[in-house]
């Protein structure tokens, strides 16, 4: 059984650019959630995907968007990057109907 | 509003001392409560959840609905318990979004 993987590990972008982060869910899991963790803060829920559709969204603007693929892997896209988007982005997978979420190692995004 | 509050940013104790990491929550319904832990250079992982009533690595947490608290306790701290601890709330039993507190760093020294 493989755990949740995320790529890339680190990323540096400039303001106004666009970024795509990737996540492979744990084997057998059909639900993916994305979180943003700013320095010194707890993770904040961005959105969740189930059956390739968005299934819940936190307080993030529309420039944060996502996709889930038939193999349950997922992407997080952020357009028009702002300095405040600098954070650790965490992906978590779970099985629908079960509460435990399994987290990936995260992608560290720096916006200059 | 749904909120999780962890009032202590840092808790420093000596090995063998009791530990209590505080967590208070704000939610009008019946949430599911969790403690997640992140050891140095490791990913975030579930420590325990209130519905399972388990003791994991000697830690326990009791949900007090009257005080809306879910404090994490261990009678005798070990150096390997040093980590960042996050309290989290899930508004739905099916486990959708997790709402996290800001976390408490536990430092156990000998």
Backbone of each chain as ProteinMPNN parsed JSONL, in Angstrom:
{"seq_chain_A": "XXXXXXXXXXXXXXXXXXXXXXXXXXXXXXXXXXXXXXXXXXXXXXXXXXXXXXXXXXXXXXXXXXXXXXXXXXXXXXXXXXXXXXXXXXXXXXXXXXXXXXXXXXXXXXXX", "coords_chain_A": {"N_chain_A": [[0.85, -1.193, 0.0], [0.663, 2.124, -1.001], [1.495, 5.376, 0.195], [0.155, 8.763, 0.392], [1.283, 10.866, -2.12], [2.998, 13.825, -3.2], [3.705, 16.34, -5.625], [5.405, 19.191, -7.064], [8.131, 19.078, -4.612], [9.121, 21.494, -3.708], [8.56, 24.869, -4.815], [9.063, 27.806, -6.641], [7.603, 30.83, -7.496], [6.576, 33.805, -9.285], [4.716, 36.802, -8.554], [1.459, 36.934, -9.994], [1.82, 34.807, -11.7], [0.872, 31.421, -12.656], [0.16, 28.277, -11.058], [0.49, 24.73, -10.755], [-0.207, 22.085, -8.679], [0.367, 18.711, -7.684], [-1.163, 15.587, -6.709], [-1.138, 12.3, -5.544], [-3.371, 9.954, -4.485], [-3.746, 7.782, -1.603], [-3.621, 4.269, -2.048], [-6.702, 2.826, -2.9], [-8.234, 4.873, -1.873], [-10.844, 7.285, -2.436], [-11.354, 9.931, -2.231], [-10.2, 13.248, -2.175], [-8.66, 15.856, -0.431], [-7.678, 19.271, -0.166], [-5.401, 21.407, 1.502], [-4.254, 24.537, 2.808], [-1.391, 25.627, 4.413], [-0.233, 28.167, 6.135], [2.705, 29.824, 7.434], [3.214, 29.068, 10.806], [0.577, 28.584, 11.284], [-2.402, 26.514, 11.497], [-3.437, 23.887, 9.212], [-5.562, 24.993, 6.54], [-8.698, 24.401, 5.142], [-9.148, 23.991, 1.695], [-10.543, 22.826, -0.602], [-12.492, 19.886, -1.495], [-12.491, 16.832, -3.339], [-14.549, 14.423, -4.855], [-15.387, 11.632, -6.715], [-14.593, 12.946, -9.023], [-15.688, 15.456, -8.82], [-16.112, 18.678, -7.3], [-16.588, 18.743, -3.871], [-17.349, 20.352, -1.639], [-16.07, 23.317, -0.224], [-13.723, 25.59, 1.057], [-13.063, 28.891, 2.437], [-11.898, 30.23, 0.049], [-10.776, 32.072, -2.821], [-12.088, 32.024, -6.255], [-9.879, 31.733, -7.928], [-8.442, 29.682, -7.003], [-8.498, 26.472, -7.966], [-9.47, 23.097, -8.824], [-8.888, 19.649, -9.794], [-10.013, 16.292, -10.167], [-8.969, 13.108, -11.111], [-9.877, 10.083, -12.973], [-8.373, 8.048, -11.761], [-8.289, 8.863, -9.214], [-6.273, 10.595, -8.495], [-5.167, 14.023, -8.073], [-5.243, 17.561, -8.847], [-4.185, 20.809, -7.875], [-4.829, 24.023, -8.804], [-3.619, 27.297, -8.997], [-4.325, 30.503, -9.92], [-3.087, 33.741, -11.017], [-1.109, 34.406, -8.976], [-0.52, 35.518, -5.642], [1.419, 37.273, -3.144], [0.665, 36.387, -0.615], [-0.079, 33.817, -1.067], [1.991, 32.205, -0.602], [2.936, 29.331, 0.998], [2.605, 26.126, 2.666], [1.259, 23.509, 0.901], [-1.039, 21.075, 1.421], [-2.1, 17.818, 0.672], [-4.693, 15.503, 1.193], [-5.882, 12.214, 1.455], [-8.78, 10.099, 1.519], [-11.259, 7.619, 2.362], [-14.464, 7.668, 1.161], [-16.997, 8.295, 3.508], [-15.55, 7.525, 5.652], [-13.786, 8.898, 8.372], [-11.041, 9.379, 8.797], [-8.267, 11.099, 7.524], [-5.531, 10.912, 5.327], [-2.422, 12.283, 5.088], [-0.295, 13.905, 2.679], [3.216, 14.742, 2.104], [3.36, 17.399, 1.456], [3.613, 20.437, -0.555], [5.857, 23.007, -0.839], [5.233, 26.251, -1.541], [6.563, 29.188, -2.77], [6.024, 32.551, -3.298], [7.271, 35.19, -5.056]], "CA_chain_A": [[0.0, 0.0, 0.0], [1.493, 3.33, -1.055], [0.879, 6.52, 0.852], [-0.132, 9.944, -0.412], [2.482, 11.54, -2.633], [2.748, 15.148, -3.771], [4.811, 16.905, -6.4], [6.789, 19.014, -6.623], [8.38, 19.284, -3.178], [9.249, 22.948, -3.544], [8.259, 25.62, -6.033], [9.162, 29.265, -6.499], [6.919, 31.525, -8.576], [6.455, 35.246, -9.069], [3.338, 37.318, -8.522], [0.752, 36.952, -11.264], [1.954, 33.542, -12.42], [-0.056, 30.339, -12.347], [0.887, 27.097, -10.575], [-0.26, 23.477, -10.633], [0.349, 21.137, -7.725], [-0.193, 17.393, -7.955], [-1.319, 14.698, -5.56], [-1.613, 10.936, -5.786], [-3.991, 9.504, -3.24], [-3.372, 6.456, -1.117], [-4.297, 3.178, -2.735], [-8.026, 2.495, -2.391], [-8.971, 6.058, -1.439], [-11.562, 7.903, -3.541], [-11.64, 11.33, -1.902], [-8.99, 14.045, -1.974], [-8.868, 17.194, 0.132], [-6.497, 20.133, -0.223], [-5.296, 22.365, 2.601], [-3.165, 25.508, 2.772], [-0.852, 25.872, 5.748], [0.693, 29.296, 6.212], [3.687, 29.674, 8.508], [2.712, 29.301, 12.152], [-0.867, 28.364, 11.329], [-2.853, 25.169, 11.193], [-3.931, 23.742, 7.834], [-6.889, 25.552, 6.228], [-9.362, 23.637, 4.083], [-9.396, 24.697, 0.436], [-11.688, 22.118, -1.176], [-12.441, 18.432, -1.514], [-12.999, 16.215, -4.557], [-15.039, 13.049, -4.796], [-15.94, 11.249, -8.019], [-14.163, 13.969, -9.992], [-16.427, 16.71, -8.653], [-15.858, 19.403, -6.063], [-17.547, 18.288, -2.866], [-17.115, 21.161, -0.453], [-15.048, 24.323, -0.469], [-13.483, 26.535, 2.144], [-13.134, 30.309, 2.116], [-10.824, 30.574, -0.889], [-11.347, 32.67, -4.039], [-12.199, 31.132, -7.426], [-8.609, 31.487, -8.621], [-8.019, 28.363, -6.527], [-9.373, 25.481, -8.582], [-8.89, 21.767, -8.754], [-9.376, 18.559, -10.641], [-9.722, 14.931, -9.742], [-8.936, 12.238, -12.277], [-10.498, 8.771, -12.726], [-7.555, 7.212, -10.862], [-8.415, 9.548, -7.919], [-5.249, 11.606, -8.276], [-5.779, 15.354, -8.078], [-4.421, 18.75, -9.062], [-4.622, 22.101, -7.351], [-4.354, 25.105, -9.65], [-3.8, 28.64, -8.466], [-4.055, 31.538, -10.925], [-2.799, 35.1, -10.547], [-0.505, 34.221, -7.658], [-0.261, 36.672, -4.769], [2.466, 36.995, -2.146], [0.051, 35.656, 0.501], [-0.276, 32.41, -1.424], [3.166, 31.464, -0.129], [2.483, 28.442, 2.065], [2.724, 24.687, 2.426], [-0.013, 22.981, 0.418], [-1.173, 19.678, 1.811], [-3.14, 16.994, 0.075], [-5.066, 14.402, 2.071], [-6.847, 11.317, 0.825], [-9.614, 9.345, 2.445], [-12.289, 6.805, 1.737], [-15.762, 8.277, 1.406], [-17.725, 7.674, 4.604], [-14.642, 7.319, 6.77], [-13.34, 10.224, 8.78], [-9.595, 9.583, 8.841], [-7.615, 11.589, 6.315], [-4.106, 10.584, 5.29], [-1.793, 13.449, 4.483], [0.962, 13.843, 1.959], [4.294, 15.532, 2.713], [3.163, 18.807, 1.154], [4.412, 21.197, -1.521], [6.16, 24.351, -0.331], [5.155, 27.256, -2.6], [7.036, 30.532, -2.434], [5.673, 33.541, -4.316], [8.116, 36.377, -4.891]], "C_chain_A": [[0.882, 1.238, 0.0], [0.739, 4.48, -0.416], [0.627, 7.644, -0.129], [1.186, 10.59, -0.847], [2.087, 12.866, -3.266], [3.975, 15.595, -4.556], [4.434, 18.288, -6.91], [6.924, 19.207, -5.112], [8.425, 20.774, -2.861], [9.012, 23.622, -4.887], [8.407, 27.105, -5.731], [8.534, 29.903, -7.726], [6.928, 33.02, -8.283], [4.988, 35.647, -9.126], [2.721, 37.329, -9.912], [0.845, 35.647, -12.05], [0.89, 32.541, -11.965], [0.759, 29.118, -11.907], [-0.053, 25.899, -10.514], [0.486, 22.537, -9.701], [-0.366, 19.812, -7.903], [-0.183, 16.503, -6.724], [-1.787, 13.333, -6.034], [-2.143, 10.39, -4.473], [-3.504, 8.114, -2.859], [-4.221, 5.413, -1.818], [-5.643, 2.867, -2.08], [-8.849, 3.68, -1.943], [-9.601, 6.774, -2.619], [-11.843, 9.391, -3.33], [-10.324, 12.06, -1.624], [-9.365, 15.428, -1.452], [-7.562, 17.974, 0.046], [-6.561, 21.154, 0.912], [-4.121, 23.309, 2.332], [-2.689, 25.733, 4.197], [0.174, 26.999, 5.68], [1.594, 29.1, 7.424], [3.071, 29.989, 9.864], [1.221, 29.089, 12.314], [-1.184, 26.885, 11.149], [-3.313, 25.088, 9.747], [-5.337, 24.324, 7.684], [-7.455, 24.835, 5.018], [-9.593, 24.51, 2.862], [-10.622, 24.102, -0.254], [-11.442, 20.619, -1.159], [-13.039, 17.922, -2.821], [-13.384, 14.773, -4.307], [-15.7, 12.757, -6.129], [-15.765, 12.365, -9.047], [-14.951, 15.278, -9.898], [-16.075, 17.36, -7.317], [-16.981, 19.098, -5.074], [-17.325, 19.056, -1.566], [-15.943, 22.086, -0.7], [-14.937, 25.225, 0.736], [-13.529, 27.961, 1.63], [-11.943, 30.745, 1.257], [-11.449, 31.093, -2.181], [-11.328, 31.7, -5.21], [-10.886, 30.89, -8.159], [-7.916, 30.226, -8.093], [-8.997, 27.354, -7.13], [-8.686, 24.127, -8.558], [-9.491, 20.809, -9.756], [-9.136, 17.256, -9.908], [-9.86, 14.042, -10.959], [-9.55, 10.877, -11.949], [-9.683, 7.867, -11.81], [-7.46, 7.83, -9.466], [-7.263, 10.501, -7.611], [-5.87, 12.988, -8.488], [-4.753, 16.431, -8.375], [-5.052, 19.925, -8.359], [-4.007, 23.151, -8.249], [-4.618, 26.44, -8.97], [-3.391, 29.63, -9.544], [-3.72, 32.857, -10.254], [-2.215, 35.087, -9.135], [-0.258, 35.54, -6.936], [0.792, 36.268, -3.737], [1.92, 36.138, -1.005], [-0.245, 34.202, 0.178], [0.925, 31.563, -1.024], [2.773, 30.644, 1.087], [2.881, 27.013, 1.728], [1.339, 24.191, 2.019], [-0.045, 21.483, 0.657], [-2.335, 19.028, 1.087], [-3.422, 15.864, 1.058], [-6.057, 13.51, 1.344], [-7.589, 10.534, 1.897], [-10.583, 8.491, 1.643], [-13.631, 7.402, 2.125], [-16.506, 7.535, 2.514], [-16.858, 7.373, 5.815], [-13.958, 8.649, 7.097], [-11.836, 10.432, 8.715], [-9.067, 10.031, 7.489], [-6.121, 11.334, 6.441], [-3.405, 11.661, 4.476], [-0.52, 13.109, 3.721], [1.995, 14.726, 2.634], [4.182, 17.023, 2.428], [4.056, 19.329, 0.04], [4.606, 22.587, -0.954], [6.186, 25.315, -1.506], [5.628, 28.601, -2.066], [6.707, 31.452, -3.597], [6.469, 34.809, -4.053], [7.54, 37.577, -5.629]], "O_chain_A": [[1.738, 1.403, 0.869], [-0.489, 4.551, -0.476], [0.855, 7.5, -1.33], [2.079, 10.824, -0.032], [0.986, 13.012, -3.797], [5.113, 15.279, -4.209], [3.257, 18.543, -7.167], [5.938, 19.468, -4.423], [7.844, 21.242, -1.881], [9.23, 23.035, -5.946], [7.94, 27.596, -4.703], [8.882, 29.566, -8.857], [7.249, 33.445, -7.173], [4.144, 34.933, -9.667], [3.377, 37.69, -10.889], [0.048, 35.404, -12.956], [0.128, 32.785, -11.029], [1.902, 28.943, -12.328], [-1.247, 26.046, -10.253], [1.66, 22.233, -9.911], [-1.553, 19.775, -8.229], [0.658, 16.631, -5.834], [-2.72, 13.227, -6.83], [-1.434, 10.37, -3.467], [-2.936, 7.381, -3.669], [-5.386, 5.647, -2.139], [-5.723, 2.67, -0.867], [-10.038, 3.532, -1.659], [-8.992, 6.872, -3.684], [-12.493, 10.03, -4.157], [-9.451, 11.545, -0.926], [-10.272, 16.08, -1.97], [-6.477, 17.406, 0.171], [-7.622, 21.687, 1.236], [-3.129, 22.928, 1.71], [-3.494, 26.001, 5.088], [1.302, 26.805, 5.225], [1.289, 28.315, 8.322], [2.476, 31.05, 10.052], [0.662, 29.382, 13.37], [-0.34, 26.106, 10.706], [-3.555, 26.119, 9.119], [-6.186, 24.175, 8.563], [-6.783, 24.68, 3.999], [-10.146, 25.606, 2.953], [-11.619, 24.793, -0.463], [-10.346, 20.149, -0.853], [-13.982, 18.511, -3.349], [-12.67, 14.012, -3.654], [-16.494, 13.561, -6.617], [-16.668, 12.674, -9.824], [-14.883, 16.11, -10.802], [-15.781, 16.677, -6.336], [-18.164, 19.186, -5.405], [-17.135, 18.452, -0.51], [-14.946, 21.696, -1.308], [-15.938, 25.581, 1.359], [-13.984, 28.21, 0.514], [-11.098, 31.527, 1.692], [-12.511, 30.628, -2.596], [-10.641, 30.68, -5.17], [-10.782, 29.939, -8.934], [-6.929, 29.764, -8.666], [-10.191, 27.388, -6.83], [-7.486, 24.023, -8.307], [-10.456, 21.115, -10.458], [-8.189, 17.124, -9.133], [-10.784, 14.216, -11.755], [-9.727, 10.547, -10.776], [-10.25, 7.001, -11.144], [-6.664, 7.391, -8.637], [-7.273, 11.154, -6.567], [-6.973, 13.102, -9.023], [-3.553, 16.239, -8.18], [-6.273, 20.033, -8.253], [-2.79, 23.172, -8.438], [-5.702, 26.679, -8.437], [-2.258, 29.607, -10.026], [-4.025, 33.07, -9.08], [-2.77, 35.691, -8.218], [0.153, 36.534, -7.534], [1.024, 35.084, -3.492], [2.62, 35.267, -0.488], [-0.624, 33.435, 1.064], [0.875, 30.336, -1.101], [2.328, 31.194, 2.094], [3.418, 26.731, 0.656], [0.359, 24.432, 2.724], [0.798, 20.732, 0.167], [-3.403, 19.617, 0.918], [-2.504, 15.331, 1.682], [-6.974, 14.004, 0.688], [-7.103, 10.336, 3.011], [-10.708, 8.624, 0.426], [-13.895, 7.617, 3.308], [-16.635, 6.311, 2.477], [-17.366, 7.009, 6.876], [-13.603, 9.418, 6.204], [-11.39, 11.572, 8.587], [-9.368, 9.438, 6.454], [-5.527, 11.513, 7.504], [-3.755, 11.915, 3.323], [0.215, 12.18, 4.056], [1.693, 15.388, 3.626], [4.839, 17.829, 3.087], [5.101, 18.756, -0.27], [3.636, 23.271, -0.624], [7.056, 25.218, -2.372], [5.149, 29.083, -1.04], [7.064, 31.173, -4.741], [6.367, 35.421, -2.99], [8.124, 38.661, -5.596]]}, "seq_chain_B": "XXXXXXXXXXXXXXXXXXXXXXXXXXXXXXXXXXXXXXXXXXXXXXXXXXXXXXXXXXXXXXXXXXXXXXXXXXXXXXXXXXXXXXXXXXXXXXXXXXXXXXXXXXXXXX", "coords_chain_B": {"N_chain_B": [[-19.83, 30.463, 14.183], [-17.566, 28.032, 12.909], [-14.894, 26.905, 14.754], [-11.622, 26.142, 15.981], [-9.715, 26.262, 18.845], [-6.518, 26.46, 20.101], [-4.971, 27.277, 22.84], [-2.309, 27.427, 23.699], [0.833, 28.089, 22.348], [3.26, 26.914, 22.71], [4.359, 24.245, 24.702], [6.293, 23.295, 27.295], [7.759, 20.629, 28.949], [9.153, 18.447, 31.495], [10.626, 15.215, 31.111], [8.605, 12.518, 32.077], [6.764, 14.068, 33.389], [3.297, 15.097, 33.748], [1.163, 15.735, 30.913], [-0.909, 18.113, 29.343], [-2.608, 19.113, 26.634], [-4.392, 21.758, 25.45], [-7.624, 22.137, 23.949], [-10.237, 23.851, 22.53], [-13.477, 24.131, 21.09], [-15.739, 25.535, 18.673], [-18.855, 24.996, 17.647], [-22.061, 24.384, 16.422], [-23.425, 21.998, 16.083], [-23.034, 18.425, 16.27], [-19.951, 17.661, 16.277], [-17.162, 15.773, 14.914], [-14.225, 15.063, 16.615], [-10.659, 15.378, 16.503], [-7.193, 14.556, 17.143], [-4.255, 15.44, 15.606], [-0.844, 14.732, 14.813], [2.442, 15.929, 14.246], [5.532, 14.838, 13.804], [9.043, 15.712, 13.877], [10.185, 16.416, 10.653], [8.402, 14.68, 9.501], [5.247, 13.635, 8.054], [1.942, 14.975, 8.596], [-0.105, 13.196, 10.84], [-2.785, 11.103, 11.978], [-3.516, 11.019, 15.411], [-5.435, 10.432, 17.449], [-9.026, 9.954, 17.71], [-12.207, 11.157, 18.842], [-14.392, 9.424, 18.766], [-13.468, 6.852, 18.804], [-12.397, 6.389, 21.238], [-9.888, 5.518, 22.053], [-6.63, 4.776, 23.48], [-3.719, 6.061, 22.48], [-0.323, 5.642, 22.117], [-0.164, 6.224, 24.784], [-1.617, 8.524, 25.075], [-4.692, 10.18, 25.754], [-7.968, 11.504, 25.095], [-10.763, 13.286, 26.036], [-14.014, 14.073, 25.053], [-15.707, 16.91, 25.967], [-18.712, 18.026, 25.923], [-20.175, 19.97, 27.202], [-18.322, 21.91, 28.011], [-17.268, 22.354, 25.588], [-14.764, 21.192, 24.846], [-11.728, 19.392, 24.103], [-9.408, 18.154, 25.311], [-6.029, 16.995, 25.198], [-4.311, 14.42, 26.815], [-1.609, 13.06, 28.743], [-0.191, 10.935, 31.101], [2.557, 10.608, 31.74], [5.086, 12.139, 30.281], [7.191, 11.489, 27.442], [10.419, 11.787, 25.834], [10.217, 11.298, 23.127], [7.716, 12.189, 22.537], [7.838, 14.774, 21.782], [6.739, 17.124, 19.543], [4.608, 18.658, 17.002], [1.299, 19.376, 17.737], [-1.981, 19.14, 16.58], [-5.306, 20.059, 17.007], [-8.394, 19.084, 15.631], [-11.509, 19.506, 13.885], [-14.329, 17.936, 12.518], [-17.129, 18.729, 10.753], [-19.007, 16.923, 9.861], [-20.146, 13.568, 10.123], [-19.335, 11.883, 8.106], [-16.861, 12.711, 7.498], [-15.668, 15.131, 6.096], [-14.498, 18.202, 5.384], [-11.737, 19.194, 7.371], [-11.326, 21.177, 10.201], [-8.791, 22.949, 11.521], [-6.942, 23.718, 14.524], [-4.435, 26.156, 15.522], [-2.274, 24.824, 16.415], [-0.056, 23.266, 18.819], [3.179, 23.278, 20.034], [4.838, 20.691, 21.511], [7.363, 20.241, 23.789], [9.547, 18.036, 25.16], [11.826, 17.569, 27.63], [14.814, 16.128, 29.052]], "CA_chain_B": [[-18.767, 30.083, 13.268], [-16.826, 26.842, 13.325], [-13.545, 27.32, 15.119], [-10.87, 25.337, 16.939], [-8.747, 27.122, 19.521], [-5.481, 25.858, 20.929], [-4.471, 28.514, 23.45], [-0.866, 27.42, 23.93], [1.659, 27.888, 21.164], [4.368, 26.048, 23.112], [4.265, 23.652, 26.028], [7.567, 22.643, 27.616], [7.678, 19.834, 30.175], [10.24, 17.5, 31.697], [10.321, 13.796, 30.945], [7.929, 11.949, 33.225], [5.732, 14.982, 33.886], [2.026, 14.981, 33.021], [0.976, 16.67, 29.804], [-2.267, 18.389, 28.896], [-2.678, 20.067, 25.53], [-5.778, 22.212, 25.485], [-8.334, 22.37, 22.692], [-11.639, 24.234, 22.64], [-14.055, 24.26, 19.761], [-16.993, 26.247, 18.531], [-19.655, 24.378, 16.587], [-23.413, 24.276, 16.958], [-23.942, 20.637, 15.962], [-22.246, 17.379, 16.92], [-18.798, 17.423, 15.4], [-16.212, 14.727, 15.243], [-12.981, 15.726, 17.026], [-9.43, 14.621, 16.261], [-5.865, 15.1, 17.379], [-3.234, 15.062, 14.636], [0.5, 15.007, 15.307], [3.486, 16.008, 13.224], [6.881, 14.719, 14.337], [10.031, 16.42, 13.068], [10.48, 15.906, 9.308], [7.413, 13.671, 9.101], [3.985, 14.217, 7.645], [0.847, 15.037, 9.561], [-0.762, 11.893, 10.967], [-3.821, 11.032, 12.999], [-3.132, 10.444, 16.689], [-6.639, 9.768, 17.933], [-10.311, 10.621, 17.444], [-13.017, 10.988, 20.046], [-15.392, 8.356, 18.681], [-12.865, 5.535, 19.001], [-12.095, 6.289, 22.672], [-8.676, 4.723, 22.229], [-5.437, 5.4, 24.034], [-2.659, 5.87, 21.503], [0.98, 6.087, 22.652], [-0.381, 6.708, 26.145], [-2.431, 9.736, 25.044], [-6.143, 10.071, 25.742], [-8.67, 12.783, 24.979], [-12.192, 13.15, 26.297], [-14.835, 15.156, 24.525], [-16.586, 17.518, 26.953], [-19.627, 18.851, 25.12], [-20.606, 21.128, 27.987], [-17.269, 22.922, 27.952], [-16.782, 22.322, 24.196], [-13.316, 20.99, 24.896], [-11.218, 18.076, 23.719], [-8.004, 18.27, 25.726], [-5.19, 15.8, 25.025], [-3.588, 14.201, 28.064], [-0.728, 11.9, 28.917], [0.252, 11.034, 32.496], [4.009, 10.68, 31.876], [5.624, 12.509, 28.966], [8.451, 10.921, 26.988], [11.108, 12.701, 24.919], [9.74, 11.052, 21.761], [6.437, 12.861, 22.342], [8.092, 16.122, 21.279], [6.153, 17.236, 18.202], [3.55, 19.659, 16.875], [0.005, 18.726, 17.887], [-3.103, 19.918, 16.067], [-6.662, 19.632, 17.27], [-9.182, 19.321, 14.423], [-12.934, 19.245, 13.987], [-15.019, 17.643, 11.272], [-18.541, 19.01, 10.992], [-19.89, 15.854, 9.396], [-19.704, 12.235, 10.491], [-18.693, 11.222, 6.966], [-15.469, 13.149, 7.418], [-15.357, 15.979, 4.954], [-13.443, 19.149, 5.7], [-11.208, 19.273, 8.722], [-11.004, 22.531, 10.651], [-7.67, 22.778, 12.435], [-6.426, 24.79, 15.354], [-3.127, 26.642, 15.083], [-1.26, 23.872, 16.828], [0.77, 23.464, 20.009], [4.441, 22.541, 20.015], [5.182, 20.061, 22.784], [8.786, 19.982, 23.916], [9.808, 17.24, 26.351], [13.274, 17.509, 27.842], [15.208, 15.205, 30.124]], "C_chain_B": [[-18.041, 28.854, 13.82], [-15.38, 27.244, 13.592], [-12.936, 26.33, 16.086], [-9.779, 26.223, 17.529], [-7.79, 26.278, 20.347], [-4.733, 27.025, 21.565], [-2.965, 28.569, 23.636], [-0.122, 27.179, 22.628], [2.754, 26.869, 21.477], [4.122, 25.539, 24.512], [5.558, 22.877, 26.269], [7.433, 21.917, 28.936], [8.93, 18.966, 30.279], [9.724, 16.076, 31.505], [9.708, 13.255, 32.226], [6.834, 12.823, 33.804], [4.433, 14.755, 33.123], [1.901, 16.074, 31.961], [-0.513, 16.86, 29.558], [-2.213, 19.461, 27.823], [-4.144, 20.454, 25.372], [-6.341, 22.446, 24.077], [-9.773, 22.719, 23.027], [-12.209, 24.431, 21.248], [-15.373, 25.016, 19.82], [-17.732, 25.632, 17.346], [-21.02, 24.074, 17.154], [-23.962, 22.86, 16.926], [-23.124, 19.647, 16.766], [-21.068, 17.025, 16.039], [-18.053, 16.152, 15.789], [-14.879, 15.427, 15.521], [-11.796, 14.784, 16.891], [-8.232, 15.331, 16.876], [-4.943, 14.528, 16.306], [-1.877, 15.462, 15.2], [1.465, 15.058, 14.124], [4.841, 15.972, 13.914], [7.845, 15.395, 13.362], [10.304, 15.688, 11.757], [9.566, 14.752, 8.885], [6.113, 14.368, 8.715], [2.967, 14.2, 8.786], [0.152, 13.671, 9.631], [-1.759, 11.922, 12.114], [-3.27, 10.39, 14.266], [-4.331, 9.708, 17.293], [-7.877, 10.601, 17.612], [-11.264, 10.285, 18.578], [-13.953, 9.801, 19.959], [-14.779, 6.986, 18.965], [-12.51, 5.294, 20.465], [-10.858, 5.433, 22.952], [-7.632, 5.507, 23.01], [-4.312, 5.051, 23.074], [-1.371, 6.452, 22.062], [0.811, 6.697, 24.039], [-1.214, 7.968, 26.231], [-3.921, 9.377, 25.065], [-6.74, 11.463, 25.579], [-10.151, 12.526, 25.175], [-12.934, 14.362, 25.771], [-15.78, 15.635, 25.622], [-17.495, 18.49, 26.216], [-20.084, 20.09, 25.878], [-19.602, 22.267, 27.927], [-16.724, 23.095, 26.539], [-15.265, 22.221, 24.177], [-12.96, 19.559, 24.521], [-9.723, 18.081, 24.03], [-7.293, 16.925, 25.598], [-4.322, 15.63, 26.266], [-2.7, 12.974, 27.983], [-0.141, 12.0, 30.313], [1.766, 11.204, 32.65], [4.624, 10.945, 30.496], [6.965, 11.831, 28.701], [9.089, 11.873, 25.973], [10.599, 12.527, 23.49], [8.35, 11.639, 21.498], [6.611, 14.277, 21.798], [7.649, 16.211, 19.82], [5.202, 18.422, 18.192], [2.227, 18.911, 16.906], [-1.104, 19.662, 17.422], [-4.417, 19.26, 16.479], [-7.487, 19.968, 16.025], [-10.617, 18.868, 14.632], [-13.459, 18.911, 12.601], [-16.505, 17.822, 11.511], [-19.48, 17.851, 10.649], [-19.31, 14.493, 9.753], [-18.969, 11.537, 9.363], [-17.265, 11.702, 6.752], [-15.158, 13.94, 6.184], [-14.233, 16.92, 5.346], [-12.997, 19.007, 7.146], [-10.895, 20.732, 9.027], [-9.97, 22.382, 11.751], [-7.487, 23.988, 13.341], [-5.039, 25.178, 14.858], [-1.985, 25.737, 15.524], [-0.522, 24.276, 18.093], [2.029, 22.63, 19.85], [4.691, 22.001, 21.412], [6.666, 19.741, 22.777], [9.01, 19.257, 25.238], [11.315, 17.094, 26.494], [13.586, 16.625, 29.037], [15.843, 15.956, 31.282]], "O_chain_B": [[-17.924, 28.67, 15.032], [-14.729, 27.854, 12.744], [-13.635, 25.746, 16.914], [-9.015, 26.855, 16.799], [-8.209, 25.483, 21.188], [-3.943, 27.69, 20.896], [-2.398, 29.658, 23.722], [-0.389, 26.222, 21.901], [3.129, 26.065, 20.624], [3.727, 26.293, 25.402], [5.876, 21.931, 25.548], [7.038, 22.514, 29.937], [9.662, 18.774, 29.308], [8.546, 15.785, 31.713], [10.216, 13.495, 33.322], [6.05, 12.359, 34.632], [4.452, 14.278, 31.989], [2.448, 17.169, 32.091], [-1.283, 15.9, 29.562], [-1.812, 20.593, 28.09], [-5.015, 19.603, 25.188], [-5.642, 22.884, 23.163], [-10.452, 21.969, 23.727], [-11.5, 24.851, 20.333], [-16.019, 25.118, 20.862], [-17.295, 25.734, 16.2], [-21.124, 23.553, 18.265], [-24.885, 22.548, 17.678], [-22.584, 19.986, 17.819], [-21.181, 16.18, 15.151], [-18.29, 15.555, 16.839], [-14.455, 16.286, 14.747], [-11.896, 13.579, 17.125], [-8.253, 16.542, 17.099], [-4.856, 13.315, 16.117], [-1.774, 16.415, 15.973], [1.318, 14.329, 13.143], [5.255, 16.951, 14.534], [7.522, 15.622, 12.196], [10.614, 14.497, 11.75], [9.919, 13.952, 8.018], [5.912, 15.545, 9.015], [3.128, 13.503, 9.787], [-0.142, 13.067, 8.599], [-1.6, 12.663, 13.085], [-2.631, 9.34, 14.205], [-4.253, 8.52, 17.606], [-7.787, 11.785, 17.288], [-11.136, 9.234, 19.206], [-14.285, 9.215, 20.989], [-15.497, 6.055, 19.331], [-12.341, 4.151, 20.891], [-10.792, 4.72, 23.954], [-7.732, 6.722, 23.18], [-3.992, 3.878, 22.882], [-1.329, 7.623, 22.438], [1.565, 7.591, 24.421], [-1.498, 8.447, 27.329], [-4.343, 8.39, 24.462], [-6.099, 12.468, 25.885], [-10.721, 11.638, 24.542], [-12.548, 15.507, 26.003], [-16.567, 14.849, 26.149], [-17.111, 19.621, 25.921], [-20.349, 21.132, 25.278], [-19.972, 23.435, 27.808], [-15.815, 23.895, 26.319], [-14.575, 23.046, 23.578], [-13.781, 18.646, 24.611], [-8.886, 18.02, 23.13], [-7.871, 15.869, 25.853], [-3.675, 16.576, 26.716], [-2.981, 12.005, 27.278], [0.367, 13.059, 30.682], [2.218, 11.868, 33.583], [4.666, 10.051, 29.65], [7.766, 11.628, 29.613], [8.397, 12.664, 25.332], [10.552, 13.491, 22.726], [7.86, 11.593, 20.37], [5.634, 14.91, 21.398], [8.13, 15.462, 18.97], [5.004, 19.099, 19.201], [2.048, 17.927, 16.189], [-1.159, 20.826, 17.819], [-4.603, 18.054, 16.315], [-7.296, 21.028, 15.429], [-10.904, 17.979, 15.434], [-13.07, 19.542, 11.618], [-17.086, 17.154, 12.366], [-20.622, 17.817, 11.107], [-18.096, 14.301, 9.687], [-18.092, 10.707, 9.602], [-16.542, 11.158, 5.918], [-14.445, 13.458, 5.304], [-13.12, 16.47, 5.616], [-13.806, 18.731, 8.032], [-10.281, 21.432, 8.222], [-10.232, 21.768, 12.785], [-7.824, 25.116, 12.984], [-4.529, 24.604, 13.896], [-0.857, 25.877, 15.051], [-0.379, 25.46, 18.401], [1.965, 21.433, 19.57], [4.75, 22.759, 22.38], [7.166, 19.06, 21.881], [8.705, 19.788, 26.306], [11.993, 16.57, 25.61], [12.747, 16.403, 29.91], [16.237, 15.342, 32.274]]}, "name": "protein", "num_of_chains": 2, "seq": "XXXXXXXXXXXXXXXXXXXXXXXXXXXXXXXXXXXXXXXXXXXXXXXXXXXXXXXXXXXXXXXXXXXXXXXXXXXXXXXXXXXXXXXXXXXXXXXXXXXXXXXXXXXXXXXXXXXXXXXXXXXXXXXXXXXXXXXXXXXXXXXXXXXXXXXXXXXXXXXXXXXXXXXXXXXXXXXXXXXXXXXXXXXXXXXXXXXXXXXXXXXXXXXXXXXXXXXXXXXXXX"}
